[in-house]
Amino acid sequence: MYYSSGNYEAFARPKKPDGVDSKSAYIIGSGLAALSAACYLVRDGQMEGSRVHVLEKDSVPGGACDGMYYTSVGYVMRGGREMDNHFECMWDLFRSIPSIETEGVSVLDEYYWLNKADPNFSLCRATEKQGQDAHTDKKFGLSDKACSQLMKLYLTANEELYNKKITDVFDDEVLNSNFWLYWRTMFAFENWHSALEMKLYMQRFVHHIGGLPDFTALRFTKYNQYESMILPMIKYLESFGVQFQRKLFR
Ligand SMILES: Cc1cc2nc3c(=O)[nH]c(=O)nc-3n(C[C@H](O)[C@H](O)[C@H](O)COP(=O)(O)OP(=O)(O)OC[C@H]3O[C@@H](n4cnc5c(N)ncnc54)[C@H](O)[C@@H]3O)c2cc1C
């Protein structure tokens, strides 16, 4: 998918690349990235499915999104992944992946309809004193000084942040704010983590800011993401004849 100005290029189907019928692909791993690469190869690259080989060392596919099947409860995975509106490539791909639950419906349709009808939100973003509402009340609690520290980090060159910690660029004005509580609990940051990582996250997830205080920025699947994303991708690939092998690539 190309995304230049507007959606003119985004929805055009790529021409079949020269020589693709005589090429093969060997993809190491079966995590989200590997499965996406395989899907793009068969969908946009128009490579014959039987020429695409996915080599996975583990017994369960999915990598960080792996799941286990229990007869009494179905598929279970270790955690829930928070998705948002700007997973551009993933949403594009999911337009083409059929749901395994509902015929004639894509994984994107499933995601969209569910989140439209039942949007994610939290009435109580933070608790204290063993479960009492901490009353952050959707406020960021940022002083002018704290805002300028955030802005400064956003505009600092990456090279100037090498070997710096978050505590080197933020003082208590930021670290004691509700903003920081929302941010670090959403993105798993500790005060001693890398300042550069913090800057890159701010740039990547700046559109999240409005939804930080109540989680409205997040999109979720109906079931866990192994069942709602990984399995449909595998089924889609199998329908093209993609080869899956359990193999440690050395
Ligand atoms: C607990 C947790 C919570 C997360 N929360 C979020 C979230 O809220 N939102 C979000 O967007 N992301 C989240 N993530 C991150 C997201 O799940 C991962 O970034 C993503 O799934 C990684 O996909 P990947 O394909 O790049 O790598 P992986 O999923 O790690 O896949 C790599 C695969 O390659 C295989 N492999 C490695 N080496 C070899 C080899 N030599 N030979 C054969 N196979 C090999 C591995 O076994 C694995 O299956 C979370 C991750 C975790 C663990």
The ligand as a Gaussian input file, in Angstrom:
#p B3LYP/6-31G(d) Opt

LIG

0 1
 C        2.940000      -8.669000      26.744000
 C        2.994000      -7.852000      25.453000
 C        2.129000      -6.766000      25.295000
 C        2.165000      -6.032000      24.117000
 N        1.262000      -5.004000      23.943000
 C        1.172000      -4.376000      22.760000
 C        0.176000      -3.407000      22.517000
 O       -0.620000      -3.122000      23.387000
 N        0.101000      -2.817000      21.293000
 C        0.992000      -3.137000      20.306000
 O        0.879000      -2.598000      19.223000
 N        1.958000      -4.032000      20.512000
 C        2.063000      -4.666000      21.701000
 N        3.040000      -5.599000      21.911000
 C        4.022000      -5.778000      20.868000
 C        3.544000      -6.663000      19.747000
 O        2.820000      -7.774000      20.243000
 C        4.821000      -7.119000      19.016000
 O        5.551000      -5.959000      18.608000
 C        4.543000      -7.924000      17.773000
 O        3.623000      -8.964000      18.020000
 C        5.908000      -8.450000      17.292000
 O        5.744000      -9.139000      16.096000
 P        7.012000      -9.598000      15.266000
 O        6.489000     -10.455000      14.166000
 O        7.852000      -8.432000      14.919000
 O        7.915000     -10.445000      16.272000
 P        7.548000     -11.750000      17.115000
 O        6.101000     -11.782000      17.441000
 O        8.540000     -11.787000      18.234000
 O        7.820000     -12.945000      16.116000
 C        9.083000     -13.454000      15.851000
 C        8.899000     -14.928000      15.526000
 O       10.093000     -15.428000      14.946000
 C       10.390000     -16.689000      15.497000
 N       11.823000     -16.856000      15.338000
 C       12.811000     -16.089000      15.842000
 N       14.012000     -16.527000      15.447000
 C       13.789000     -17.607000      14.670000
 C       14.648000     -18.502000      13.958000
 N       15.978000     -18.348000      13.965000
 N       14.102000     -19.506000      13.261000
 C       12.739000     -19.673000      13.235000
 N       11.894000     -18.858000      13.887000
 C       12.407000     -17.831000      14.596000
 C        9.922000     -16.574000      16.936000
 O        9.700000     -17.844000      17.520000
 C        8.611000     -15.785000      16.760000
 O        7.506000     -16.619000      16.511000
 C        3.066000      -6.345000      23.093000
 C        3.950000      -7.434000      23.271000
 C        3.921000      -8.170000      24.434000
 C        4.862000      -9.345000      24.597000

